[in-house]
Amino acid sequence: MSMYVIRTQSASDGSSVVRSLLLSALIVFAALMVVGIATTTWAVDETSKSPTSAPQAVREGNLLLKAGDAPSALEHYRQAESLKPNAREIAFDRGLGHYALGQFDQAREAFEKAAGGEGDALADDAVYSAGASDHAEALAKAAEPQLALSKLESAMQRYQSVLSRRPEHEAARDANYKAASTWRTLKQQLEQQKQQQKDQQDKNEKGEKQENQEQQPSQQQNKDEQKEQKSEQNQEQQSKEQKSEQQQSSSAEEQEKKEEQSKEMQAQQKEEKEQVSREQAERKLREMMQALRDRKKLRPEEVRKVPISPVDKDW
């Protein structure tokens, strides 16, 4: 969009901003009422007494709107519009009724119908009034700076469109000035809000980073303790395994030693048996030799005792 070269003094604090916004809303509405009454004077027919005629309905609607009864005024405007649906002036009055109730979307629709693409005074007033609807909605949405800025930009576009054709349109000029001033104030507030959010985000991130740094030694200590505990458990397990291996090895050695002792005992027993057998054999042999010697000694005596018989020779 085009930039608006309008210099104003921004509000110094939040309360002055609110007062400025409310004052702008009141001024815009007052201007709309003046424009509306001036535009719809054609409809006031003092001689007409028929309540069903469009001019009478418009006149009564205007009186009700001035008295602050916007809903009843809208009923009269709708009655008049049903009788003259193409009357741009009636659409303009209906837009004033919606505007008074804060129904800005319906007000814009009515004012755009009243503009009707024409280039006359009524069209300029209708375009200005549509901009005033954007302007008033922006003031109502001041708590949402981004939306309010968008509505103010739309309002200023409409005001400048009117001023480009009718530079003498005082209401459009004054409203454009106030819209630009409010736009700058809200823009500044939005930037401050973004900066505050950024500062808060940086602060939160810094706090989280510091907290993480503080937690790191504790986490490292926990890791070290877990590692040490695991190492102790491993050592204990290794010690148990070594002890078990030693017990198994000792048991195997004892078993082997027992087997060796058993073999030695068997060998010794065998050797003893063999020794006994040799001794028995030697003793038996000696007995046999002794018996043989004794037998040899007896033989000569036996021979001598045998008588010698003569041999008879038969020849």
SVG drawing of the C-alpha trace seen along z (x, -y; Angstrom):
<svg xmlns="http://www.w3.org/2000/svg" viewBox="-51 -22 129 195">
<polyline fill="none" stroke="black" stroke-width="0.4" points="0.0,0.0 1.1,-3.6 2.7,-5.3 1.0,-8.3 3.2,-11.3 1.3,-12.7 3.2,-13.8 1.5,-13.5 2.6,-13.3 2.3,-9.7 0.6,-8.9 3.0,-8.9 1.5,-6.0 -1.2,-3.3 -3.9,-5.4 -3.4,-8.3 -3.6,-5.8 -6.9,-4.5 -8.3,-8.0 -7.1,-8.9 -8.8,-5.8 -12.1,-6.5 -12.0,-10.1 -11.4,-9.1 -14.3,-6.7 -16.7,-9.4 -15.5,-11.9 -15.9,-9.4 -19.4,-8.5 -20.4,-12.1 -19.1,-12.8 -21.1,-9.9 -24.3,-11.1 -23.8,-14.6 -23.1,-13.1 -26.0,-10.7 -28.6,-13.4 -27.4,-15.7 -27.5,-12.9 -31.0,-11.7 -32.8,-15.1 -34.5,-14.1 -36.5,-11.5 -38.1,-13.8 -41.5,-14.6 -43.4,-16.6 -46.6,-16.5 -46.6,-12.7 -48.5,-11.0 -48.5,-7.4 -46.4,-5.1 -46.0,-2.7 -44.2,-5.2 -40.4,-5.0 -39.8,-8.7 -41.9,-8.4 -40.1,-5.2 -36.7,-6.9 -37.8,-10.0 -39.0,-8.0 -35.8,-5.8 -33.6,-8.9 -35.5,-10.2 -35.1,-6.8 -31.4,-6.7 -30.8,-10.2 -32.6,-9.0 -30.2,-6.1 -32.7,-3.3 -30.6,-1.9 -32.5,1.5 -35.9,-0.2 -34.3,-2.6 -33.0,0.4 -36.5,1.8 -37.8,-1.4 -34.8,-1.4 -35.5,2.1 -39.2,1.2 -38.2,-1.7 -35.6,0.4 -38.3,3.1 -40.4,0.4 -37.4,-1.1 -34.7,1.6 -32.5,-0.3 -32.5,-3.6 -28.8,-4.1 -29.8,-6.7 -31.8,-4.2 -28.8,-1.7 -26.6,-4.5 -29.0,-5.1 -29.2,-1.4 -25.3,-1.4 -25.5,-4.1 -27.8,-1.9 -25.5,1.1 -22.5,-1.2 -24.2,-2.4 -24.7,1.2 -21.0,2.0 -22.0,4.3 -19.2,3.2 -19.3,5.9 -23.0,5.2 -22.3,1.5 -19.6,1.8 -21.9,3.9 -24.6,1.2 -22.2,-1.7 -20.7,0.1 -24.2,0.6 -24.8,-3.1 -21.6,-4.0 -22.8,-2.0 -19.7,-2.7 -21.0,-6.3 -18.8,-9.3 -21.3,-11.7 -21.3,-13.2 -23.3,-10.3 -20.8,-7.8 -17.9,-9.7 -19.8,-9.9 -20.5,-6.2 -16.8,-5.3 -15.8,-7.6 -18.4,-5.8 -17.1,-2.4 -13.6,-3.6 -15.0,-4.8 -16.4,-1.3 -12.8,0.1 -11.5,-2.7 -14.0,-1.9 -13.4,1.8 -9.7,1.2 -10.2,-0.9 -12.4,1.9 -9.7,4.5 -6.8,2.4 -5.9,5.4 -5.0,7.2 -2.5,4.9 -1.9,6.9 -5.7,7.0 -6.1,3.4 -3.3,2.3 -4.8,4.1 -8.2,2.4 -6.6,-1.0 -4.7,-0.5 -8.0,0.3 -9.6,-2.8 -6.8,-5.1 -7.1,-3.7 -10.8,-4.6 -10.2,-8.1 -7.5,-8.8 -9.7,-7.6 -12.3,-10.2 -9.7,-13.0 -8.3,-12.3 -11.7,-13.3 -12.9,-15.7 -9.9,-17.4 -12.3,-19.6 -13.9,-16.6 -13.1,-17.7 -14.4,-14.5 -12.2,-12.3 -9.2,-14.5 -9.6,-14.5 -10.3,-10.8 -7.3,-10.0 -5.1,-12.1 -6.4,-10.3 -6.1,-6.8 -2.5,-7.5 -1.7,-8.6 -3.3,-5.5 -1.6,-3.3 1.8,-4.6 1.0,-4.2 -0.2,-0.6 2.8,0.2 5.1,-1.0 3.2,1.0 3.4,4.1 7.1,3.7 7.5,3.3 5.4,6.3 7.5,8.4 10.7,7.1 9.3,8.1 8.4,11.5 11.8,11.9 13.5,10.7 11.3,13.1 12.1,15.9 15.9,15.2 15.5,15.0 13.8,18.4 16.4,19.9 19.1,18.5 17.5,19.9 17.1,23.3 20.7,23.2 21.9,22.3 19.7,24.9 21.1,27.5 24.7,26.4 23.9,26.7 22.4,30.1 25.3,31.3 27.7,31.8 25.0,33.6 24.3,35.7 28.0,36.4 28.3,37.3 25.4,39.7 27.0,41.2 30.3,41.5 28.6,43.2 26.7,45.5 30.0,46.3 31.8,46.9 28.9,49.0 29.0,51.0 32.7,51.4 32.4,52.7 29.7,55.1 31.9,56.3 34.8,56.8 32.6,58.6 31.4,60.8 34.9,61.5 36.0,62.2 33.1,64.7 34.0,66.3 37.7,66.5 36.7,68.0 34.5,70.5 37.3,71.3 39.7,71.8 37.3,74.0 36.7,76.0 40.5,76.2 41.1,77.2 38.5,79.8 40.0,81.1 43.4,81.1 42.2,83.0 40.4,85.5 43.5,85.9 45.6,86.3 43.2,88.9 43.4,90.8 47.2,90.6 47.2,91.9 44.8,94.6 47.1,95.6 50.1,95.6 48.3,97.7 47.3,100.2 50.8,100.3 52.2,100.8 49.7,103.5 50.6,105.1 54.3,104.8 53.7,106.3 51.8,109.2 54.6,109.7 57.1,109.5 55.2,112.1 55.0,114.3 58.7,114.1 59.5,114.8 57.1,117.8 58.7,119.0 62.2,118.7 61.3,120.3 59.6,123.2 62.6,123.4 64.9,123.5 62.8,126.2 62.9,128.2 66.7,127.8 67.0,128.9 64.8,131.9 66.9,132.8 70.1,132.5 68.6,134.6 67.6,137.2 71.0,137.4 72.5,138.1 70.2,141.0 70.8,142.7 74.3,144.3 73.0,145.8 70.1,147.2 72.3,148.7 74.5,150.3 71.6,151.9 70.4,153.6 71.8,157.2 73.8,158.2 72.3,161.3 74.5,163.7 73.8,163.7 73.1,167.0 74.8,167.2 73.2,169.7 75.9,170.7"/>
</svg>
